[in-house]
């Protein structure tokens, strides 16, 4: 019996020693702490900053688009109302007896000798009265497009500046960043100064607003007015018909101008989005290389 007790006591001692050794071994180990994303140089911390800057750029882009669309719609509504008023005044002048005599005489001359003197005369009498208002409209639209282009360029350069500073701080492909960089007329130069390859950056799609408006005037209103003058010589109905023709033609002209201006705006926005995506790609590539 005593022998059994002694064996049990020995086993208890051995077990106690073993447990104490295991506890001591665990206590001596250095804890393994998972590396946080923020601690990873050039890793998730930079990715997070990239995403924040890209989201801010997207917001700026959308705000610029909304402002430009509002400006374009306001300009077209205001200026085409003025063009309509000028059109009524011009119709009264062109439908006068003396003006119709000038058109008919030139049409006869063109029939005999060839030429387009009648069309040129209508262009001078009618187009000459409408073009100042049309020119004001085109200038206003050009100014709105220039403001839009500048807003997008500033957004792109702001993004490039933020990501260049983030990339520099991450220790990946450091670049010299001029904190006071402002958008100049040369977007390529501004991007290169921030360390980004700007080759092939072709933002700002060309649109000749004046040429668009003027061609619509020449192809539509003036041709119709010349033909009407020949068939409705100096009759009271001529003025009424000419005013009606102008009133019907202007909405189509306005719609055409609006559609082509908006196509230009969205094309420019898409171009800047591609540039901004390329800036993001340049930064994310720097993390893994």
LUMKOLPA-866944 format. One record per residue: residue number from 1; x, y, z of N, C-alpha, C in turn; residue in three letters. Coordinates in steps of 0.1 Angstrom, whole numbers, plus 5000, padded with zeros to 4 digits. Last residue first. Layout:
# LUMKOLPA-866944
  vovex   n.x   n.y   n.z  ca.x  ca.y  ca.z   c.x   c.y   c.z  pami
    NUM     X     Y     Z     X     Y     Z     X     Y     Z   Ala
...
//
This chain:
# LUMKOLPA-866944
  vovex   n.x   n.y   n.z  ca.x  ca.y  ca.z   c.x   c.y   c.z  pami
    289  5065  5473  4428  5077  5472  4421  5088  5478  4429   Unk
    288  5041  5478  4441  5045  5464  4439  5058  5462  4432   Unk
    287  5038  5505  4442  5038  5498  4455  5044  5484  4453   Unk
    286  5038  5515  4416  5050  5518  4425  5050  5510  4438   Unk
    285  5013  5508  4408  5024  5500  4403  5036  5502  4411   Unk
    284  4999  5528  4421  4997  5514  4426  5008  5505  4420   Unk
    283  5007  5551  4406  5010  5550  4421  5009  5535  4425   Unk
    282  4999  5545  4380  5013  5548  4383  5016  5546  4397   Unk
    281  4971  5544  4385  4978  5531  4381  4993  5533  4383   Unk
    280  4965  5571  4390  4963  5560  4400  4971  5548  4397   Unk
    279  4971  5581  4365  4979  5585  4376  4977  5575  4388   Unk
    278  4952  5568  4349  4966  5565  4347  4975  5570  4358   Unk
    277  4929  5580  4359  4931  5565  4361  4946  5562  4359   Unk
    276  4933  5606  4350  4933  5603  4364  4935  5589  4367   Unk
    275  4931  5601  4322  4943  5606  4328  4944  5603  4343   Unk
    274  4904  5593  4321  4915  5583  4317  4928  5588  4323   Unk
    273  4891  5616  4330  4890  5604  4338  4901  5594  4334   Unk
    272  4897  5633  4309  4903  5635  4322  4902  5623  4331   Unk
    271  4881  5620  4289  4896  5621  4287  4903  5624  4300   Unk
    270  4856  5624  4299  4861  5610  4298  4876  5610  4296   Unk
    269  4854  5652  4297  4854  5646  4310  4859  5631  4309   Unk
    268  4855  5655  4269  4866  5660  4277  4866  5654  4291   Unk
    267  4831  5642  4263  4843  5637  4257  4855  5642  4265   Unk
    266  4813  5658  4275  4814  5645  4280  4827  5638  4275   Unk
    265  4816  5682  4259  4818  5682  4274  4821  5668  4279   Unk
    264  4809  5673  4233  4822  5678  4236  4825  5677  4251   Unk
    263  4782  5667  4238  4791  5656  4233  4806  5660  4236   Unk
    262  4773  5692  4244  4773  5682  4254  4782  5670  4251   Unk
    261  4775  5704  4219  4783  5710  4230  4784  5699  4241   Unk
    260  4757  5689  4204  4771  5689  4201  4780  5694  4212   Unk
    259  4733  5695  4217  4738  5681  4216  4753  5681  4213   Unk
    258  4731  5724  4214  4732  5717  4227  4738  5704  4227   Unk
    257  4730  5726  4186  4741  5732  4193  4742  5725  4207   Unk
    256  4705  5713  4182  4717  5708  4176  4730  5713  4183   Unk
    255  4688  5729  4196  4689  5715  4200  4702  5709  4194   Unk
    254  4690  5753  4181  4694  5753  4196  4696  5739  4200   Unk
    253  4680  5745  4157  4694  5750  4158  4698  5749  4172   Unk
    252  4654  5739  4164  4662  5728  4159  4677  5732  4160   Unk
    251  4645  5764  4173  4646  5753  4182  4655  5742  4177   Unk
    250  4647  5779  4148  4656  5782  4159  4656  5771  4170   Unk
    249  4627  5772  4130  4641  5768  4127  4650  5769  4140   Unk
    248  4604  5785  4138  4604  5770  4137  4618  5765  4136   Unk
    247  4610  5811  4136  4606  5806  4149  4607  5791  4149   Unk
    246  4616  5814  4108  4626  5816  4118  4623  5810  4132   Unk
    245  4590  5809  4098  4601  5800  4095  4613  5801  4105   Unk
    244  4576  5830  4109  4572  5816  4113  4584  5807  4110   Unk
    243  4588  5851  4096  4589  5850  4111  4586  5836  4116   Unk
    242  4580  5845  4070  4595  5845  4074  4597  5844  4089   Unk
    241  4553  5848  4072  4558  5835  4069  4573  5834  4073   Unk
    240  4551  5875  4077  4546  5865  4087  4552  5852  4085   Unk
    239  4563  5886  4054  4569  5888  4067  4564  5878  4078   Unk
    238  4545  5876  4035  4559  5872  4034  4566  5874  4048   Unk
    237  4521  5887  4038  4522  5873  4042  4537  5869  4043   Unk
    236  4523  5911  4025  4523  5911  4039  4525  5897  4045   Unk
    235  4547  5908  3998  4534  5907  4003  4534  5906  4018   Unk
    234  4571  5910  3984  4566  5922  3991  4552  5920  3996   Unk
    233  4567  5880  3968  4573  5893  3966  4565  5904  3973   Unk
    232  4569  5852  3972  4559  5860  3980  4564  5875  3980   Unk
    231  4588  5840  3957  4575  5835  3955  4564  5844  3962   Unk
    230  4613  5851  3965  4609  5850  3951  4595  5847  3948   Unk
    229  4613  5848  3992  4612  5862  3987  4608  5861  3972   Unk
    228  4616  5820  3995  4603  5827  3999  4602  5841  3993   Unk
    227  4643  5817  3988  4632  5811  3980  4619  5817  3983   Unk
    226  4655  5831  4009  4657  5835  3995  4646  5830  3986   Unk
    225  4647  5817  4032  4643  5831  4030  4645  5835  4015   Unk
    224  4660  5793  4029  4646  5793  4028  4641  5807  4025   Unk
    223  4687  5801  4031  4683  5794  4019  4667  5795  4018   Unk
    222  4687  5811  4058  4690  5820  4046  4685  5814  4033   Unk
    221  4681  5788  4075  4673  5800  4074  4675  5808  4061   Unk
    220  4701  5766  4067  4686  5766  4070  4679  5779  4066   Unk
    219  4727  5772  4063  4721  5760  4056  4706  5760  4057   Unk
    218  4732  5794  4079  4734  5795  4064  4726  5784  4057   Unk
    217  4728  5784  4105  4721  5796  4100  4721  5796  4084   Unk
    216  4746  5764  4106  4732  5761  4108  4723  5772  4102   Unk
    215  4769  5778  4105  4766  5769  4094  4751  5765  4094   Unk
    214  4769  5792  4129  4768  5800  4116  4764  5791  4105   Unk
    213  4771  5772  4148  4759  5780  4148  4758  5787  4134   Unk
    212  4797  5761  4141  4785  5753  4141  4772  5761  4140   Unk
    211  4814  5783  4143  4812  5776  4130  4800  5768  4130   Unk
    210  4811  5787  4170  4807  5797  4161  4805  5791  4147   Unk
    209  4823  5764  4181  4809  5767  4184  4804  5777  4174   Unk
    208  4842  5740  4173  4841  5754  4168  4826  5758  4169   Unk
    207  4859  5720  4195  4846  5723  4189  4845  5738  4186   Unk
    206  4882  5696  4205  4879  5708  4198  4865  5709  4193   Unk
    205  4886  5684  4238  4882  5681  4224  4878  5694  4217   Unk
    204  4906  5679  4262  4901  5691  4255  4898  5689  4241   Unk
    203  4936  5660  4263  4923  5664  4269  4919  5677  4262   Unk
    202  4957  5639  4259  4951  5647  4249  4937  5651  4253   Unk
    201  4986  5626  4267  4975  5632  4274  4969  5642  4264   Unk
    200  5009  5615  4257  4996  5611  4251  4984  5617  4258   Unk
    199  5027  5615  4287  5027  5612  4272  5014  5608  4267   Unk
    198  5032  5620  4313  5020  5626  4307  5019  5624  4292   Unk
    197  5042  5604  4341  5043  5604  4326  5031  5609  4320   Unk
    196  5048  5623  4370  5039  5614  4362  5041  5616  4347   Unk
    195  5060  5642  4386  5066  5629  4384  5058  5619  4377   Unk
    194  5051  5667  4386  5048  5659  4398  5053  5645  4396   Unk
    193  5059  5677  4362  5065  5683  4374  5062  5675  4386   Unk
    192  5041  5664  4345  5055  5659  4346  5062  5665  4358   Unk
    191  5018  5679  4351  5018  5665  4355  5033  5660  4355   Unk
    190  5025  5704  4340  5021  5703  4354  5022  5688  4359   Unk
    189  5029  5697  4313  5040  5702  4321  5037  5700  4336   Unk
    188  5003  5689  4305  5014  5680  4304  5025  5684  4313   Unk
    187  4988  5713  4308  4986  5702  4317  4997  5692  4317   Unk
    186  4994  5745  4304  5000  5733  4299  4998  5722  4309   Unk
    185  4983  5765  4318  4977  5762  4305  4982  5749  4299   Unk
    184  4985  5752  4351  4988  5762  4341  4981  5758  4328   Unk
    183  4975  5746  4384  4973  5743  4370  4977  5755  4361   Unk
    182  5002  5748  4407  4989  5752  4403  4988  5748  4388   Unk
    181  5021  5737  4434  5019  5736  4420  5004  5740  4417   Unk
    180  5032  5740  4460  5024  5751  4455  5021  5750  4440   Unk
    179  5047  5718  4464  5034  5718  4471  5025  5729  4465   Unk
    178  5063  5698  4443  5062  5713  4446  5048  5715  4451   Unk
    177  5081  5670  4450  5068  5675  4448  5068  5690  4452   Unk
    176  5101  5646  4437  5101  5659  4442  5088  5666  4439   Unk
    175  5094  5612  4446  5094  5623  4436  5095  5636  4443   Unk
    174  5102  5578  4452  5100  5592  4456  5102  5602  4445   Unk
    173  5094  5549  4450  5096  5558  4438  5094  5573  4442   Unk
    172  5081  5547  4482  5082  5541  4469  5083  5551  4458   Unk
    171  5077  5559  4506  5090  5553  4503  5092  5546  4490   Unk
    170  5054  5572  4512  5054  5558  4514  5068  5551  4511   Unk
    169  5058  5598  4505  5058  5595  4519  5059  5580  4521   Unk
    168  5055  5596  4477  5068  5600  4482  5069  5596  4497   Unk
    167  5028  5590  4475  5038  5580  4470  5052  5583  4476   Unk
    166  5017  5613  4486  5015  5600  4492  5025  5590  4488   Unk
    165  5026  5631  4466  5030  5633  4480  5028  5620  4488   Unk
    164  5012  5621  4444  5027  5622  4444  5032  5623  4458   Unk
    163  4986  5624  4452  4991  5610  4451  5007  5610  4450   Unk
    162  4983  5652  4452  4980  5644  4464  4987  5630  4463   Unk
    161  4990  5658  4425  4998  5664  4436  4996  5655  4449   Unk
    160  4970  5645  4411  4984  5641  4409  4992  5646  4420   Unk
    159  4947  5659  4421  4949  5644  4423  4963  5640  4422   Unk
    158  4953  5684  4411  4951  5682  4425  4953  5668  4429   Unk
    157  4952  5679  4383  4965  5682  4389  4964  5681  4404   Unk
    156  4925  5673  4381  4935  5663  4377  4948  5666  4383   Unk
    155  4913  5697  4389  4910  5685  4396  4920  5674  4393   Unk
    154  4923  5714  4369  4926  5716  4383  4924  5704  4391   Unk
    153  4910  5703  4347  4924  5703  4348  4929  5705  4362   Unk
    152  4883  5708  4354  4888  5694  4353  4903  5693  4353   Unk
    151  4883  5736  4353  4879  5729  4365  4884  5715  4365   Unk
    150  4891  5741  4327  4900  5745  4337  4896  5738  4350   Unk
    149  4868  5732  4313  4882  5726  4310  4891  5729  4322   Unk
    148  4849  5749  4323  4848  5735  4325  4862  5728  4324   Unk
    147  4858  5774  4312  4857  5772  4327  4856  5757  4331   Unk
    146  4855  5768  4285  4868  5771  4291  4868  5769  4306   Unk
    145  4827  5765  4283  4836  5753  4280  4850  5755  4286   Unk
    144  4820  5791  4288  4815  5781  4297  4824  5768  4296   Unk
    143  4831  5804  4266  4836  5808  4280  4832  5797  4290   Unk
    142  4816  5793  4245  4831  5791  4246  4836  5794  4260   Unk
    141  4791  5804  4252  4793  5789  4252  4808  5786  4253   Unk
    140  4796  5831  4247  4792  5827  4261  4794  5812  4262   Unk
    139  4802  5830  4220  4812  5835  4230  4809  5830  4244   Unk
    138  4778  5822  4209  4790  5813  4208  4801  5817  4218   Unk
    137  4762  5844  4216  4758  5831  4221  4771  5822  4221   Unk
    136  4774  5864  4201  4773  5865  4216  4771  5852  4222   Unk
    135  4768  5854  4176  4782  5855  4180  4783  5857  4195   Unk
    134  4740  5857  4175  4746  5844  4174  4760  5844  4179   Unk
    133  4739  5885  4175  4733  5878  4187  4738  5863  4187   Unk
    132  4752  5891  4151  4757  5896  4164  4752  5889  4176   Unk
    131  4736  5877  4131  4749  5872  4136  4754  5878  4148   Unk
    130  4712  5889  4124  4712  5878  4133  4725  5875  4139   Unk
    129  4719  5908  4105  4711  5912  4117  4711  5902  4128   Unk
    128  4731  5893  4086  4739  5904  4092  4732  5909  4104   Unk
    127  4711  5876  4077  4722  5870  4085  4730  5881  4092   Unk
    126  4696  5895  4062  4690  5887  4073  4701  5882  4083   Unk
    125  4714  5909  4045  4703  5916  4051  4697  5908  4063   Unk
    124  4734  5890  4038  4738  5904  4043  4726  5910  4051   Unk
    123  4719  5869  4029  4729  5867  4040  4732  5880  4047   Unk
    122  4707  5881  4008  4699  5877  4019  4708  5875  4032   Unk
    121  4730  5885  3992  4722  5896  3996  4713  5893  4008   Unk
    120  4738  5859  3987  4747  5868  3994  4739  5880  3999   Unk
    119  4716  5850  3972  4719  5844  3985  4728  5853  3994   Unk
    118  4720  5866  3950  4707  5867  3958  4709  5861  3972   Unk
    117  4744  5859  3939  4743  5872  3945  4730  5874  3953   Unk
    116  4756  5836  3929  4748  5835  3941  4746  5848  3947   Unk
    115  4758  5825  3894  4762  5832  3906  4753  5830  3918   Unk
    114  4745  5833  3861  4750  5824  3871  4755  5832  3883   Unk
    113  4732  5850  3844  4747  5850  3844  4753  5840  3853   Unk
    112  4705  5844  3848  4710  5847  3834  4725  5845  3834   Unk
    111  4701  5839  3875  4695  5830  3865  4702  5832  3851   Unk
    110  4712  5861  3887  4718  5848  3889  4713  5838  3878   Unk
    109  4694  5881  3879  4708  5882  3874  4715  5868  3875   Unk
    108  4672  5872  3893  4671  5873  3879  4685  5873  3873   Unk
    107  4681  5876  3919  4678  5862  3915  4677  5862  3900   Unk
    106  4684  5903  3920  4697  5895  3920  4694  5881  3916   Unk
    105  4658  5912  3919  4667  5916  3909  4680  5907  3909   Unk
    104  4648  5900  3943  4643  5896  3930  4653  5899  3918   Unk
    103  4663  5914  3963  4664  5899  3962  4660  5895  3948   Unk
    102  4655  5941  3958  4669  5937  3958  4671  5922  3956   Unk
    101  4628  5938  3963  4633  5942  3950  4647  5938  3948   Unk
    100  4629  5932  3990  4624  5922  3981  4628  5925  3967   Unk
     99  4638  5957  4000  4646  5945  4002  4642  5934  3992   Unk
     98  4616  5974  3994  4630  5976  3988  4639  5964  3989   Unk
     97  4595  5963  4008  4594  5964  3994  4608  5965  3988   Unk
     96  4605  5939  4035  4601  5953  4030  4602  5953  4014   Unk
     95  4614  5916  4046  4602  5916  4038  4597  5929  4033   Unk
     94  4637  5924  4059  4639  5916  4047  4626  5916  4039   Unk
     93  4625  5937  4082  4634  5944  4072  4635  5937  4059   Unk
     92  4611  5916  4094  4604  5928  4090  4612  5936  4080   Unk
     91  4632  5899  4100  4622  5895  4091  4614  5907  4085   Unk
     90  4646  5913  4120  4652  5911  4107  4642  5907  4096   Unk
     89  4628  5912  4141  4632  5925  4136  4638  5923  4121   Unk
     88  4628  5884  4145  4616  5891  4141  4619  5905  4135   Unk
     87  4655  5880  4152  4649  5874  4140  4637  5881  4135   Unk
     86  4657  5892  4177  4664  5898  4165  4659  5893  4152   Unk
     85  4641  5874  4191  4637  5888  4190  4644  5895  4178   Unk
     84  4657  5851  4188  4644  5851  4183  4638  5865  4181   Unk
     83  4680  5858  4201  4681  5856  4187  4667  5856  4181   Unk
     82  4670  5859  4227  4674  5872  4221  4675  5870  4206   Unk
     81  4665  5832  4230  4654  5841  4232  4657  5854  4225   Unk
     80  4691  5823  4228  4682  5820  4217  4669  5828  4218   Unk
     79  4702  5833  4253  4707  5838  4240  4698  5835  4228   Unk
     78  4688  5818  4273  4688  5833  4273  4691  5838  4259   Unk
     77  4691  5791  4266  4678  5797  4268  4678  5812  4267   Unk
     76  4719  5790  4265  4711  5787  4253  4697  5793  4254   Unk
     75  4726  5796  4291  4731  5804  4280  4722  5802  4268   Unk
     74  4714  5775  4306  4710  5789  4308  4714  5798  4297   Unk
     73  4728  5753  4296  4713  5754  4294  4708  5768  4296   Unk
     72  4754  5759  4304  4751  5757  4290  4736  5759  4287   Unk
     71  4752  5759  4332  4756  5771  4325  4752  5770  4310   Unk
     70  4745  5732  4337  4736  5743  4341  4739  5756  4333   Unk
     69  4768  5720  4328  4755  5717  4321  4745  5728  4324   Unk
     68  4787  5730  4346  4788  5733  4332  4774  5731  4324   Unk
     67  4778  5720  4370  4779  5734  4369  4779  5738  4354   Unk
     66  4781  5692  4365  4768  5698  4368  4767  5713  4366   Unk
     65  4809  5690  4360  4799  5687  4350  4786  5693  4352   Unk
     64  4819  5697  4386  4822  5706  4374  4812  5703  4362   Unk
     63  4809  5676  4401  4804  5690  4403  4807  5699  4392   Unk
     62  4823  5655  4389  4808  5655  4388  4803  5669  4391   Unk
     61  4849  5662  4397  4845  5660  4382  4830  5662  4381   Unk
     60  4848  5661  4424  4851  5674  4418  4847  5673  4403   Unk
     59  4843  5633  4428  4833  5643  4432  4835  5657  4425   Unk
     58  4866  5623  4417  4854  5620  4411  4843  5630  4415   Unk
     57  4884  5633  4436  4885  5637  4422  4872  5635  4415   Unk
     56  4876  5618  4459  4875  5633  4459  4876  5639  4445   Unk
     55  4883  5593  4450  4869  5596  4453  4867  5611  4453   Unk
     54  4911  5595  4449  4903  5592  4436  4888  5596  4438   Unk
     53  4917  5599  4476  4920  5610  4466  4912  5608  4453   Unk
     52  4909  5574  4486  4903  5587  4491  4905  5598  4481   Unk
     51  4926  5557  4472  4911  5556  4471  4904  5569  4475   Unk
     50  4951  5565  4482  4948  5566  4467  4933  5566  4465   Unk
     49  4949  5559  4508  4950  5573  4505  4947  5575  4490   Unk
     48  4948  5531  4506  4937  5538  4512  4937  5553  4508   Unk
     47  4973  5525  4495  4961  5522  4488  4949  5530  4493   Unk
     46  4989  5533  4516  4990  5541  4504  4977  5538  4496   Unk
     45  4982  5512  4534  4981  5527  4538  4981  5536  4526   Unk
     44  4988  5488  4522  4974  5492  4523  4972  5507  4527   Unk
     43  5020  5499  4514  5010  5489  4512  4996  5495  4513   Unk
     42  5042  5514  4521  5038  5514  4507  5027  5504  4504   Unk
     41  5049  5493  4548  5054  5504  4540  5049  5503  4526   Unk
     40  5024  5485  4570  5031  5480  4558  5035  5491  4549   Unk
     39  5009  5496  4590  5024  5495  4592  5031  5490  4580   Unk
     38  4984  5495  4581  4990  5509  4582  5005  5508  4583   Unk
     37  4978  5468  4584  4979  5474  4571  4986  5487  4571   Unk
     36  4999  5453  4610  4987  5460  4605  4989  5466  4591   Unk
     35  5009  5421  4615  5013  5434  4610  5001  5441  4605   Unk
     34  5002  5403  4645  4999  5405  4631  5003  5419  4627   Unk
     33  5026  5395  4668  5015  5404  4665  5014  5406  4650   Unk
     32  5036  5370  4688  5035  5373  4674  5023  5382  4671   Unk
     31  5055  5373  4718  5042  5373  4711  5043  5377  4696   Unk
     30  5083  5352  4724  5079  5366  4720  5065  5365  4713   Unk
     29  5083  5329  4751  5082  5332  4737  5077  5346  4735   Unk
     28  5082  5324  4778  5094  5329  4773  5094  5333  4758   Unk
     27  5057  5312  4783  5060  5326  4789  5072  5332  4782   Unk
     26  5061  5287  4773  5051  5297  4767  5054  5311  4771   Unk
     25  5079  5277  4791  5083  5278  4777  5074  5288  4770   Unk
     24  5065  5277  4815  5077  5285  4814  5081  5287  4799   Unk
     23  5046  5258  4810  5042  5272  4813  5053  5281  4811   Unk
     22  5062  5236  4807  5054  5240  4796  5050  5255  4798   Unk
     21  5072  5233  4833  5081  5236  4821  5074  5241  4809   Unk
     20  5049  5228  4848  5057  5241  4850  5066  5244  4839   Unk
     19  5043  5203  4837  5034  5214  4835  5041  5228  4837   Unk
     18  5065  5189  4847  5062  5190  4832  5053  5202  4829   Unk
     17  5062  5190  4874  5074  5196  4868  5072  5198  4853   Unk
     16  5038  5177  4877  5039  5191  4881  5051  5197  4875   Unk
     15  5045  5151  4869  5035  5159  4861  5036  5173  4864   Unk
     14  5063  5144  4888  5068  5145  4874  5058  5153  4866   Unk
     13  5047  5144  4911  5058  5154  4910  5062  5155  4896   Unk
     12  5029  5124  4905  5024  5137  4907  5035  5148  4906   Unk
     11  5047  5102  4905  5040  5106  4892  5035  5120  4893   Unk
     10  5052  5101  4932  5063  5104  4922  5057  5109  4909   Unk
      9  5028  5095  4943  5034  5108  4946  5045  5111  4936   Unk
      8  5024  5070  4932  5015  5080  4929  5021  5094  4931   Unk
      7  5045  5056  4945  5045  5057  4931  5036  5069  4926   Unk
      6  5037  5058  4972  5050  5065  4968  5050  5066  4953   Unk
      5  5014  5044  4972  5013  5058  4975  5026  5065  4970   Unk
      4  5025  5019  4967  5015  5025  4957  5014  5040  4959   Unk
      3  5038  5014  4990  5046  5015  4977  5037  5022  4967   Unk
      2  5019  5013  5009  5028  5024  5010  5036  5026  4997   Unk
      1  5008  4988  5000  5000  5000  5000  5009  5012  5000   Unk
//
